[in-house]
């Protein structure tokens, strides 16, 4: 038997394990690069902030979290919340809210609240996940078709009205670029199963735009400026004490969704790998990551289900693969950042639309509506509240409605039993 070098999550770790982690981390890192930039843009901030988050939070969550295979970083679930915070409070206050959320997550883990996910009904999580998917998908329609002159709003209906008013500004080159990227995303898994479709689509559509119609589509460089080739220096976000109270609600929203998403991802990882995560340690790890990330200009992060699944499928053995994934993104940032400025925004749109489609839980949504009449109202109300209001209201209303329906069912069943007993007498 080979000698074991580590204990705990590294029990039985050997050189072959390291090679597996190296490969898995490389694969996940490549997948994470376009997603990190796309989620940042969709959240209303510069694309490099998504890469900074992927690096710092990705490494910290693997180092300090409670799941062996969890991959952390910016996720689609955060997009509506972060965009609304940026619109209302600005980027600097988003960093402060992210730090506050990290502190809340750490305290939740320290207070042994990791089992909180068990008390959130499944129809509620399905409803708000589907709602977030709709917001992300519709939010990319403008970039997909190259629509011009749109104003961004915090509410869904106003944004839909903007789309309708500007449909006449469809840009053919942007649409061609987006369709090419989408085609590569769909075809790559069939032709090259080992290659990440999002990266292939991004590269091919970018090369096509540069070679065949240069200067015809909006790019990262023309919209946000060049991406720096290094991490920013450590700095404290500027804040005012009187702003902290107003940021409590946004911070709580980030903490709640971050906790739910990370623990859901850890449960998925357990099911795929046959391991068991430590939920309290996971929350503390997420908290540490979200307290450190804003110090480098990064946005809030959580466990990423798709990237975690990719990590496991790629043969990961330990949390080292997550650390490698962060290092891979850092190396790409250092050596290839100047080339990222030429990426068309239209190439980012299909990547996010695909993420939204995959996270929508459409099959589970339809299944609940068809076969679970008691859960259907909870699902629909949570979904509509997520799309039309915000996630905090959606979770609160959905959970309360679920509790009321459950209580009504208990009372009804008890009444039937009492009637049955009286008839027997």
C-alpha positions as CSV (number, residue, x, y, z in Angstrom):
1,X,0.0,0.0,0.0
2,X,1.3,3.4,-0.9
3,X,2.1,5.8,1.9
4,X,-0.6,8.5,2.6
5,X,0.8,12.0,2.9
6,X,-2.2,13.8,4.2
7,X,-5.2,13.4,6.4
8,X,-8.8,14.5,6.3
9,X,-9.9,15.5,2.8
10,X,-6.4,14.5,1.5
11,X,-6.5,11.0,3.0
12,X,-4.7,8.6,0.7
13,X,-3.4,11.4,-1.5
14,X,-0.5,10.5,-3.8
15,X,1.3,11.7,-6.9
16,X,-1.3,10.2,-9.2
17,X,-3.9,12.0,-7.3
18,X,-2.0,15.3,-7.8
19,X,-1.9,14.6,-11.6
20,X,-5.7,14.0,-11.6
21,X,-6.3,17.3,-9.7
22,X,-4.0,19.1,-12.0
23,X,-6.0,18.0,-15.1
24,X,-9.4,18.6,-13.5
25,X,-8.3,22.1,-12.3
26,X,-7.0,23.0,-15.7
27,X,-10.3,21.9,-17.3
28,X,-12.5,23.8,-14.9
29,X,-10.2,26.8,-15.1
30,X,-10.7,26.9,-18.9
31,X,-14.5,26.6,-18.5
32,X,-14.5,29.3,-15.8
33,X,-12.8,32.1,-17.8
34,X,-15.6,33.0,-20.2
35,X,-18.2,32.5,-17.5
36,X,-16.4,34.7,-15.1
37,X,-16.3,37.6,-17.6
38,X,-19.9,37.0,-18.8
39,X,-21.3,37.0,-15.3
40,X,-19.5,40.2,-14.4
41,X,-20.8,42.0,-17.5
42,X,-24.3,40.7,-16.9
43,X,-24.0,42.0,-13.3
44,X,-23.3,45.5,-14.6
45,X,-19.5,45.6,-13.8
46,X,-16.3,45.3,-15.8
47,X,-15.4,41.8,-17.1
48,X,-12.1,41.7,-15.2
49,X,-13.9,41.8,-11.9
50,X,-15.4,38.4,-12.7
51,X,-11.9,37.0,-13.4
52,X,-10.6,38.5,-10.1
53,X,-13.5,36.8,-8.3
54,X,-12.8,33.5,-10.0
55,X,-9.2,33.6,-8.9
56,X,-9.5,34.8,-5.3
57,X,-12.9,33.2,-4.3
58,X,-12.1,30.0,-6.2
59,X,-8.9,29.4,-4.3
60,X,-10.4,30.5,-0.9
61,X,-13.5,28.3,-1.2
62,X,-11.4,25.3,-2.0
63,X,-9.0,26.0,0.8
64,X,-11.5,26.8,3.6
65,X,-14.8,25.2,2.4
66,X,-16.4,22.1,3.6
67,X,-16.8,20.2,0.3
68,X,-14.0,18.3,-1.3
69,X,-15.0,19.1,-4.8
70,X,-16.7,22.5,-4.6
71,X,-15.7,25.1,-7.2
72,X,-16.5,28.6,-6.3
73,X,-16.8,31.8,-8.3
74,X,-19.3,34.2,-9.8
75,X,-22.5,32.5,-10.8
76,X,-25.7,33.2,-12.7
77,X,-27.8,33.1,-9.6
78,X,-26.2,36.3,-8.4
79,X,-26.7,38.3,-11.6
80,X,-30.1,39.8,-10.9
81,X,-29.2,40.8,-7.3
82,X,-25.8,42.2,-8.2
83,X,-27.2,44.2,-11.2
84,X,-29.9,45.7,-9.0
85,X,-27.3,46.7,-6.3
86,X,-25.0,48.2,-8.9
87,X,-27.9,50.2,-10.4
88,X,-29.1,51.5,-7.0
89,X,-25.9,51.8,-4.9
90,X,-22.9,51.7,-7.3
91,X,-19.9,49.4,-7.7
92,X,-18.1,50.5,-4.5
93,X,-21.1,49.8,-2.4
94,X,-21.4,46.4,-4.0
95,X,-18.0,45.6,-2.7
96,X,-19.0,46.7,0.8
97,X,-22.2,44.7,0.6
98,X,-20.2,41.6,-0.6
99,X,-17.9,42.0,2.4
100,X,-20.9,42.2,4.8
101,X,-22.4,39.2,3.2
102,X,-19.2,37.3,3.7
103,X,-19.2,38.2,7.4
104,X,-22.8,37.0,7.7
105,X,-22.0,33.7,6.0
106,X,-19.0,33.1,8.3
107,X,-21.2,33.8,11.3
108,X,-23.9,31.5,10.0
109,X,-21.4,28.7,9.7
110,X,-19.8,29.5,13.1
111,X,-23.3,29.4,14.7
112,X,-24.0,25.9,13.1
113,X,-26.7,27.1,10.7
114,X,-25.5,24.9,7.8
115,X,-28.7,22.8,8.0
116,X,-30.8,25.8,7.1
117,X,-31.2,24.6,3.5
118,X,-33.3,21.7,4.8
119,X,-36.1,24.1,5.8
120,X,-36.4,25.7,2.3
121,X,-39.1,23.7,0.3
122,X,-38.0,22.3,-3.0
123,X,-40.7,24.2,-5.0
124,X,-39.3,27.4,-3.6
125,X,-35.8,26.7,-4.8
126,X,-37.1,25.5,-8.1
127,X,-39.2,28.6,-8.5
128,X,-36.5,31.2,-7.8
129,X,-34.0,29.3,-9.8
130,X,-36.3,29.3,-12.8
131,X,-37.1,33.0,-12.2
132,X,-33.4,33.9,-12.1
133,X,-32.9,32.0,-15.4
134,X,-35.6,34.0,-17.1
135,X,-34.0,37.3,-15.9
136,X,-30.6,36.2,-17.2
137,X,-31.9,35.0,-20.5
138,X,-34.0,38.0,-21.3
139,X,-31.1,40.3,-20.1
140,X,-28.9,39.1,-22.9
141,X,-31.4,39.6,-25.8
142,X,-30.1,43.1,-26.4
143,X,-26.5,41.9,-26.8
144,X,-27.5,38.9,-28.9
145,X,-29.2,41.1,-31.5
146,X,-26.9,44.1,-31.0
147,X,-29.8,46.4,-30.0
148,X,-28.7,50.0,-29.6
149,X,-29.8,52.9,-27.3
150,X,-31.5,50.8,-24.5
151,X,-31.7,52.2,-21.0
152,X,-31.2,49.7,-18.1
153,X,-33.8,49.4,-15.4
154,X,-34.0,47.6,-12.1
155,X,-37.4,46.0,-12.8
156,X,-38.2,43.2,-15.3
157,X,-41.2,44.8,-17.1
158,X,-39.4,48.1,-17.8
159,X,-36.5,46.2,-19.4
160,X,-38.9,44.2,-21.5
161,X,-40.6,47.4,-22.7
162,X,-37.1,48.7,-23.6
163,X,-36.5,45.6,-25.8
164,X,-39.8,46.1,-27.6
165,X,-39.1,49.8,-28.2
166,X,-35.7,49.1,-29.8
167,X,-36.3,46.0,-31.8
168,X,-35.9,48.1,-35.0
169,X,-32.2,48.6,-34.1
170,X,-31.2,45.0,-34.7
171,X,-27.5,44.8,-35.9
172,X,-26.9,42.1,-38.4
173,X,-23.1,41.6,-37.6
174,X,-23.8,41.2,-33.9
175,X,-26.6,38.7,-34.5
176,X,-24.3,36.7,-36.9
177,X,-21.6,36.7,-34.2
178,X,-24.0,35.5,-31.6
179,X,-25.5,32.8,-33.8
180,X,-22.0,31.5,-34.6
181,X,-21.0,31.3,-30.9
182,X,-24.3,29.6,-30.1
183,X,-23.8,27.1,-32.8
184,X,-20.3,26.2,-31.5
185,X,-21.7,25.9,-27.9
186,X,-24.3,23.4,-29.2
187,X,-22.0,21.4,-31.6
188,X,-18.8,21.2,-29.5
189,X,-20.1,18.7,-26.9
190,X,-21.1,16.4,-29.8
191,X,-17.9,16.7,-31.8
192,X,-15.3,17.3,-29.1
193,X,-16.8,16.1,-25.8
194,X,-13.6,17.1,-23.8
195,X,-13.6,20.7,-25.0
196,X,-15.7,23.4,-23.2
197,X,-18.3,24.6,-25.7
198,X,-18.4,28.1,-24.3
199,X,-14.7,28.7,-24.8
200,X,-14.7,27.2,-28.4
201,X,-17.7,29.4,-29.3
202,X,-16.1,32.5,-27.8
203,X,-12.8,31.9,-29.7
204,X,-14.3,31.1,-33.1
205,X,-16.8,33.9,-33.0
206,X,-14.2,36.4,-31.9
207,X,-11.8,35.3,-34.7
208,X,-14.6,35.5,-37.2
209,X,-15.5,39.0,-36.1
210,X,-11.8,40.2,-36.2
211,X,-11.1,38.7,-39.6
212,X,-14.3,39.2,-41.6
213,X,-15.9,42.3,-40.2
214,X,-13.4,44.2,-38.0
215,X,-14.8,47.1,-36.0
216,X,-18.4,46.3,-36.8
217,X,-19.5,44.9,-33.4
218,X,-19.2,46.2,-29.9
219,X,-16.4,44.5,-28.0
220,X,-15.1,44.3,-24.4
221,X,-12.4,46.8,-25.3
222,X,-14.7,49.3,-27.0
223,X,-17.2,49.1,-24.1
224,X,-15.2,48.6,-21.0
225,X,-11.6,49.3,-22.0
226,X,-8.6,46.9,-21.8
227,X,-8.4,44.1,-19.3
228,X,-5.4,44.4,-16.9
229,X,-2.9,41.6,-17.0
230,X,-2.6,41.3,-13.2
231,X,-4.6,41.3,-10.0
232,X,-5.2,44.7,-8.5
233,X,-3.3,45.6,-5.3
234,X,-5.1,44.9,-2.0
235,X,-7.2,47.8,-1.0
236,X,-10.1,48.6,1.3
237,X,-13.3,49.8,-0.5
238,X,-14.2,53.4,0.4
239,X,-17.3,53.4,2.6
240,X,-19.3,55.8,4.7
241,X,-20.8,54.7,8.1
242,X,-24.3,56.0,7.2
243,X,-24.4,53.8,4.1
244,X,-23.9,50.6,6.1
245,X,-27.5,50.4,7.3
246,X,-28.9,50.8,3.8
247,X,-26.6,48.0,2.6
248,X,-27.9,45.5,5.2
249,X,-30.7,44.3,3.0
250,X,-28.6,43.8,-0.1
251,X,-25.9,42.1,2.0
252,X,-28.5,39.8,3.5
253,X,-29.8,38.9,0.1
254,X,-26.3,38.0,-1.1
255,X,-25.6,36.0,2.0
256,X,-28.9,34.0,1.8
257,X,-28.5,33.2,-1.9
258,X,-24.8,32.5,-1.5
259,X,-25.5,30.1,1.4
260,X,-28.4,28.3,-0.4
261,X,-26.5,28.0,-3.7
262,X,-23.3,26.8,-2.2
263,X,-25.0,24.2,-0.1
264,X,-27.1,23.0,-3.0
265,X,-23.9,22.7,-5.0
266,X,-22.3,20.7,-2.2
267,X,-25.2,18.3,-2.0
268,X,-25.0,17.8,-5.8
269,X,-21.3,17.1,-5.4
270,X,-22.0,14.6,-2.7
271,X,-24.4,12.7,-4.9
272,X,-22.0,12.6,-7.8
273,X,-18.9,11.6,-5.7
274,X,-20.3,9.6,-2.8
275,X,-18.7,11.9,-0.3
276,X,-20.3,14.1,2.5
277,X,-19.6,17.8,2.9
278,X,-19.5,19.7,6.1
279,X,-22.2,22.4,5.7
280,X,-21.1,24.6,8.5
281,X,-17.5,24.6,7.3
282,X,-18.7,25.3,3.8
283,X,-20.6,28.4,5.0
284,X,-17.5,29.6,6.8
285,X,-15.3,29.0,3.8
286,X,-17.8,30.9,1.6
287,X,-17.7,33.7,4.2
288,X,-13.9,34.0,4.1
289,X,-13.9,34.0,0.3
290,X,-16.5,36.8,0.1
291,X,-14.7,38.9,2.7
292,X,-11.4,38.6,0.9
293,X,-12.6,39.0,-2.7
294,X,-13.9,42.6,-2.4
295,X,-10.4,43.6,-1.2
296,X,-9.2,42.8,-4.7
297,X,-12.1,44.3,-6.5
298,X,-14.1,41.1,-7.0
299,X,-17.8,40.6,-6.8
300,X,-19.7,38.1,-4.6
301,X,-19.1,34.4,-5.2
302,X,-20.7,31.1,-4.3
303,X,-20.5,27.4,-5.2
304,X,-21.0,26.9,-8.9
305,X,-23.0,23.7,-9.6
306,X,-22.0,23.3,-13.3
307,X,-18.3,23.9,-12.6
308,X,-18.3,21.6,-9.6
309,X,-19.9,18.9,-11.7
310,X,-17.2,19.4,-14.4
311,X,-14.5,19.2,-11.7
312,X,-15.8,15.8,-10.6
313,X,-16.3,14.5,-14.1
314,X,-12.7,15.5,-14.9
315,X,-11.4,13.2,-12.2
316,X,-10.7,15.6,-9.3
317,X,-9.5,13.9,-6.1
318,X,-9.2,16.7,-3.6
319,X,-9.8,20.5,-3.1
320,X,-6.4,21.0,-4.8
321,X,-8.2,20.9,-8.1
322,X,-10.2,24.0,-7.1
323,X,-7.0,25.8,-6.2
324,X,-5.4,24.8,-9.5
325,X,-8.5,26.2,-11.3
326,X,-7.9,29.6,-9.7
327,X,-4.2,29.5,-10.6
328,X,-5.0,28.6,-14.2
329,X,-7.3,31.6,-14.5
330,X,-4.6,33.8,-13.0
331,X,-2.0,32.6,-15.5
332,X,-4.4,33.2,-18.4
333,X,-5.0,36.7,-17.0
334,X,-1.3,37.5,-16.9
335,X,-0.4,36.2,-20.3
336,X,-3.5,36.6,-22.5
337,X,-5.4,39.6,-21.0
338,X,-4.6,42.0,-23.9
339,X,-6.3,39.7,-26.4
340,X,-9.6,39.7,-24.4
341,X,-10.4,43.3,-25.4
342,X,-11.3,42.0,-28.9
343,X,-14.1,39.7,-27.6
344,X,-17.5,40.8,-29.0
345,X,-20.3,41.4,-26.4
346,X,-22.5,39.4,-28.8
347,X,-20.3,36.4,-28.1
348,X,-21.0,36.6,-24.4
349,X,-24.7,36.7,-24.9
350,X,-25.2,33.0,-26.0
351,X,-22.9,31.8,-23.2
352,X,-25.2,33.4,-20.6
353,X,-28.3,32.3,-22.4
354,X,-27.0,28.7,-22.4
355,X,-26.3,29.0,-18.7
356,X,-29.8,30.3,-18.1
357,X,-31.3,27.4,-20.1
358,X,-29.3,24.8,-18.2
359,X,-30.1,26.3,-14.8
360,X,-33.8,26.8,-15.4
361,X,-34.9,23.4,-14.1
362,X,-37.6,23.4,-16.8
363,X,-38.3,19.6,-16.5
364,X,-38.8,19.8,-12.7
365,X,-40.9,22.9,-13.2
366,X,-43.3,21.2,-15.6
367,X,-43.3,18.0,-13.4
368,X,-44.4,20.0,-10.4
369,X,-47.1,21.8,-12.3
370,X,-48.5,18.5,-13.7
371,X,-48.2,16.1,-10.9
372,X,-48.0,18.0,-7.6
373,X,-51.1,20.3,-7.2
374,X,-50.2,21.2,-3.6
375,X,-46.7,22.4,-4.7
376,X,-47.7,24.2,-7.9
377,X,-49.0,27.4,-6.3
378,X,-45.8,27.7,-4.3
379,X,-43.7,27.2,-7.4
380,X,-45.6,29.7,-9.5
381,X,-45.8,32.4,-6.8
382,X,-42.0,32.1,-6.0
383,X,-41.2,32.2,-9.8
384,X,-43.4,35.3,-10.4
385,X,-42.1,37.1,-7.3
386,X,-38.5,36.4,-8.4
387,X,-39.1,37.8,-11.8
388,X,-41.3,40.8,-10.9
389,X,-39.9,41.8,-7.4
390,X,-36.8,40.4,-5.8
391,X,-35.3,37.2,-4.4
392,X,-35.8,38.1,-0.7
393,X,-39.5,38.6,-1.2
394,X,-39.7,35.5,-3.4
395,X,-38.1,33.2,-0.8
396,X,-40.1,34.7,2.1
397,X,-43.5,34.5,0.3
398,X,-42.8,31.1,-1.2
399,X,-41.7,29.6,2.1
400,X,-44.7,31.2,4.0
401,X,-47.2,29.9,1.4
402,X,-45.6,26.5,1.5
403,X,-46.0,26.5,5.3
404,X,-49.7,27.6,5.0
405,X,-50.5,24.9,2.5
406,X,-48.8,22.3,4.7
407,X,-50.7,23.5,7.8
408,X,-54.0,23.5,5.9
409,X,-53.3,20.0,4.7
410,X,-52.6,18.8,8.3
411,X,-55.8,20.4,9.6
412,X,-57.8,18.9,6.8
413,X,-56.3,15.4,7.4
414,X,-56.9,15.8,11.1
415,X,-60.5,16.8,10.5
416,X,-61.1,13.7,8.3
417,X,-59.6,11.4,11.0
418,X,-61.9,13.0,13.6
419,X,-65.0,12.5,11.4
420,X,-63.9,8.9,10.7
421,X,-63.5,8.2,14.4
422,X,-66.9,9.7,15.2
423,X,-68.6,7.6,12.6
424,X,-67.1,4.5,14.0
425,X,-68.5,5.4,17.4
